[in-house]
Amino acid sequence: MLLREFKTHYKQGNLDDVIAVPSAKGDGYYLMVKSKKWGVNSFLENSRDLKPRLFKTQHAMMNAAKDIGFNRAAIETTLA
């Protein structure tokens, strides 16, 4: 799902949580958004090829989560 779509769903109250997921190669992080309403988890995708967007730093990933509407305290980080 794209950033603008996540923003809309956040405003509607459809999103519950965000999780920073380290990439398998260890070269960055993916942003996964959880929704109890939908019963699924979705990754933030880039608009060019609709693949999960890879953030090189946690800071960049957290900025995207803040753009959606989540506060910094709500961001969980999973361990590989």
Legacy VTK file of the C-alpha trace (Angstrom):
# vtk DataFile Version 3.0
C-alpha trace
ASCII
DATASET POLYDATA
POINTS 80 float
0.000 0.000 0.000
1.231 3.504 -0.726
1.910 6.239 1.834
-1.095 8.346 0.811
-3.383 5.307 1.189
-2.029 4.579 4.665
-2.588 8.228 5.656
-6.242 7.987 4.613
-6.783 4.716 6.477
-5.045 6.104 9.586
-7.403 9.091 9.635
-10.352 6.683 9.348
-9.067 4.712 12.354
-8.339 1.539 10.380
-4.679 1.146 11.411
-3.469 -0.127 14.778
0.295 -0.405 14.853
3.516 -0.148 12.870
6.510 -2.453 13.059
10.048 -1.962 11.775
11.084 -5.212 10.099
14.807 -5.643 9.380
15.559 -6.847 5.849
16.916 -10.360 5.409
20.159 -8.943 3.957
20.580 -6.541 6.870
20.707 -3.538 4.555
17.696 -1.663 5.912
14.160 -1.840 7.277
10.660 -2.374 5.964
7.650 -0.629 7.497
4.799 -3.034 8.237
1.396 -1.665 9.253
-1.055 -3.791 11.238
-4.822 -3.570 11.084
-7.148 -5.577 13.329
-10.100 -4.296 11.310
-8.813 -5.900 8.101
-7.104 -8.824 9.824
-3.971 -8.377 7.695
-0.576 -6.713 7.821
0.627 -4.565 4.912
4.010 -3.182 3.947
4.579 0.380 2.813
5.302 0.101 -0.919
7.118 2.374 -3.317
5.068 3.874 -6.123
7.281 2.754 -9.017
7.017 -1.019 -8.833
4.723 -1.581 -5.830
7.324 -3.602 -3.928
7.922 -3.087 -0.199
9.922 0.087 0.326
13.353 -0.456 1.877
14.535 2.255 4.265
18.301 2.476 4.739
18.005 3.859 8.293
15.581 3.529 11.196
15.318 7.311 11.239
14.012 7.429 7.659
11.561 4.609 8.399
10.303 6.396 11.524
9.768 9.590 9.527
7.516 7.652 7.144
5.558 6.232 10.103
5.153 9.772 11.475
3.940 10.937 8.052
1.213 8.297 8.236
0.182 9.619 11.648
1.817 7.298 14.185
3.864 8.794 16.993
7.409 7.656 17.671
6.446 5.727 20.811
4.047 3.523 18.812
6.766 2.092 16.566
7.917 -1.429 17.448
11.130 -2.953 16.175
11.283 -6.696 15.565
14.507 -8.618 15.883
15.745 -10.805 13.043
LINES 1 81
80 0 1 2 3 4 5 6 7 8 9 10 11 12 13 14 15 16 17 18 19 20 21 22 23 24 25 26 27 28 29 30 31 32 33 34 35 36 37 38 39 40 41 42 43 44 45 46 47 48 49 50 51 52 53 54 55 56 57 58 59 60 61 62 63 64 65 66 67 68 69 70 71 72 73 74 75 76 77 78 79
